[in-house]
Amino acid sequence: MNKVPMTVAGEASLRRELEQLKSEARPQVIAAIAEAREHGDLKENAEYHAAREQQGFIEGRIQEIEGKLSNAQVIDVTKLPRTGKVIFGVTVELINLDTDEEVKYRIVGEDEANIKSGRISVTSPIARALIGKEEGDVVVVKTPGGSVEYEIGGVEHL
């Protein structure tokens, strides 16, 4: 299986979620199943079926996180040389050449992406267009609304 790029913060977040699922959510749902079983007939016991469904979700999420962590390639961008090139994990300042609007995006793994907080997935069209470019380069990003030209104003290793 392919390695999954992940920032240090992204790995820590997944490890926290995994620990919470194993130490809190899993025991709670097991207790809920045991309690629902005590109520008798399982065929018509909605609490039992809901708890079993929740258990399936929790176990599936645990397996998913463990799989991602086992294939994770954690990249600490603060330890990499500052070359001015756009690479995974950096924060990029972009200037829209049509509107002069400035935006900042951090290029992160798929699980960490959240456009509202300025984190874009390394597999997103804008990140793919930026990777390998340098400060001062002009990049054309194809969007559903047409092509947009950005100038790379800065690259930060945060």
VEXDREN-2710 file (C-alpha; in Angstrom, 1 decimal):
% VEXDREN-2710
k/r/px/py/pz
1/MET/0.0/0.0/0.0
2/ASN/1.2/3.5/-0.7
3/LYS/2.5/5.8/2.0
4/VAL/0.1/8.5/3.2
5/PRO/1.8/11.9/3.7
6/MET/0.8/13.5/7.0
7/THR/2.0/16.4/9.1
8/VAL/3.1/16.0/12.7
9/ALA/-0.1/17.7/13.9
10/GLY/-2.2/15.4/11.7
11/GLU/-0.6/12.3/13.1
12/ALA/-1.1/13.5/16.6
13/SER/-4.7/14.3/15.9
14/LEU/-5.3/10.8/14.6
15/ARG/-3.6/9.2/17.5
16/ARG/-5.7/11.2/20.0
17/GLU/-8.9/10.1/18.1
18/LEU/-7.8/6.5/18.2
19/GLU/-7.0/6.6/21.9
20/GLN/-10.4/8.2/22.6
21/LEU/-12.2/5.6/20.6
22/LYS/-10.4/2.7/22.3
23/SER/-10.5/4.1/25.9
24/GLU/-13.9/5.8/26.0
25/ALA/-16.2/5.1/23.0
26/ARG/-15.6/1.4/22.7
27/PRO/-16.2/0.6/26.5
28/GLN/-19.3/2.9/26.5
29/VAL/-20.9/1.1/23.5
30/ILE/-20.1/-2.3/25.0
31/ALA/-21.8/-1.3/28.3
32/ALA/-24.8/0.0/26.3
33/ILE/-25.1/-3.4/24.4
34/ALA/-24.9/-5.3/27.7
35/GLU/-27.6/-3.0/29.2
36/ALA/-29.9/-3.4/26.2
37/ARG/-29.5/-7.2/26.3
38/GLU/-30.9/-7.2/29.8
39/HIS/-34.1/-5.7/28.5
40/GLY/-35.1/-8.9/26.9
41/ASP/-36.2/-9.7/23.3
42/LEU/-33.4/-8.6/21.0
43/LYS/-35.5/-8.7/17.8
44/GLU/-37.6/-5.7/18.8
45/ASN/-35.0/-3.9/21.0
46/ALA/-34.2/-0.6/19.3
47/GLU/-31.6/0.3/21.9
48/TYR/-29.7/-2.9/21.2
49/HIS/-29.7/-2.4/17.4
50/ALA/-28.6/1.2/17.8
51/ALA/-25.8/0.2/20.1
52/ARG/-24.7/-2.6/17.7
53/GLU/-24.7/-0.1/14.8
54/GLN/-22.7/2.3/16.8
55/GLN/-20.2/-0.5/17.7
56/GLY/-19.8/-1.3/14.0
57/PHE/-19.1/2.4/13.3
58/ILE/-16.5/2.6/16.1
59/GLU/-14.7/-0.6/15.2
60/GLY/-14.6/0.5/11.5
61/ARG/-13.2/3.9/12.4
62/ILE/-10.5/2.3/14.6
63/GLN/-9.5/0.0/11.8
64/GLU/-9.4/2.9/9.3
65/ILE/-7.2/5.1/11.6
66/GLU/-4.9/2.2/12.4
67/GLY/-4.5/1.5/8.7
68/LYS/-3.7/5.2/8.0
69/LEU/-1.2/5.4/10.8
70/SER/0.6/2.2/9.7
71/ASN/1.0/3.7/6.2
72/ALA/1.7/7.2/7.4
73/GLN/4.8/9.1/6.2
74/VAL/5.0/11.9/8.8
75/ILE/6.7/14.9/7.4
76/ASP/8.0/17.6/9.8
77/VAL/8.4/20.6/7.5
78/THR/10.1/22.6/10.2
79/LYS/13.1/20.3/9.9
80/LEU/13.4/20.6/6.1
81/PRO/15.7/23.3/4.5
82/ARG/13.9/26.5/3.4
83/THR/14.4/26.6/-0.3
84/GLY/11.4/28.8/-1.3
85/LYS/9.9/25.8/-3.1
86/VAL/6.3/24.6/-2.4
87/ILE/6.4/21.2/-0.8
88/PHE/4.1/19.2/1.4
89/GLY/3.5/20.8/4.8
90/VAL/4.4/24.4/3.9
91/THR/2.1/27.4/4.2
92/VAL/1.8/29.2/0.9
93/GLU/0.8/32.8/0.4
94/LEU/-1.0/33.3/-2.9
95/ILE/-1.9/36.5/-4.7
96/ASN/-4.8/36.3/-7.1
97/LEU/-3.5/38.3/-10.2
98/ASP/-7.0/39.3/-11.3
99/THR/-8.3/40.6/-7.9
100/ASP/-5.0/41.2/-5.9
101/GLU/-6.7/39.2/-3.1
102/GLU/-4.2/37.4/-0.9
103/VAL/-4.9/34.0/0.6
104/LYS/-2.8/31.6/2.7
105/TYR/-3.1/27.8/2.5
106/ARG/-1.2/25.1/4.3
107/ILE/-0.7/21.9/2.2
108/VAL/-1.6/18.9/4.4
109/GLY/-2.7/15.3/4.1
110/GLU/-6.3/14.4/3.1
111/ASP/-7.5/13.8/6.6
112/GLU/-6.3/17.1/7.8
113/ALA/-7.8/19.2/5.0
114/ASN/-10.2/22.0/6.1
115/ILE/-10.6/24.8/3.7
116/LYS/-12.2/27.1/6.3
117/SER/-9.1/26.9/8.4
118/GLY/-6.8/27.3/5.5
119/ARG/-5.6/23.7/5.1
120/ILE/-5.9/22.1/1.7
121/SER/-5.2/18.5/0.7
122/VAL/-2.1/17.7/-1.1
123/THR/-4.3/16.0/-3.7
124/SER/-6.5/19.1/-4.3
125/PRO/-6.1/20.8/-7.7
126/ILE/-4.6/23.9/-6.2
127/ALA/-2.0/22.0/-4.2
128/ARG/-1.1/19.9/-7.2
129/ALA/-0.6/23.0/-9.3
130/LEU/1.6/24.6/-6.5
131/ILE/3.9/21.6/-5.6
132/GLY/7.4/22.1/-6.9
133/LYS/6.9/25.8/-7.8
134/GLU/8.9/28.6/-6.1
135/GLU/8.3/32.0/-4.6
136/GLY/7.5/34.5/-7.3
137/ASP/6.3/31.9/-9.8
138/VAL/2.9/32.4/-11.5
139/VAL/0.6/29.4/-11.3
140/VAL/-2.5/28.7/-13.3
141/VAL/-5.1/26.7/-11.3
142/LYS/-8.0/25.2/-13.2
143/THR/-11.2/25.6/-11.2
144/PRO/-14.8/24.8/-12.0
145/GLY/-15.3/28.5/-12.6
146/GLY/-12.4/28.7/-15.0
147/SER/-8.7/29.2/-14.7
148/VAL/-7.3/31.5/-12.0
149/GLU/-3.7/32.9/-12.0
150/TYR/-1.9/33.2/-8.7
151/GLU/1.5/34.5/-7.9
152/ILE/3.3/32.7/-5.0
153/GLY/4.0/35.5/-2.6
154/GLY/5.7/33.4/0.1
155/VAL/6.5/30.0/1.4
156/GLU/6.6/29.4/5.1
157/HIS/7.8/26.3/7.0
158/LEU/5.6/26.5/10.1
END
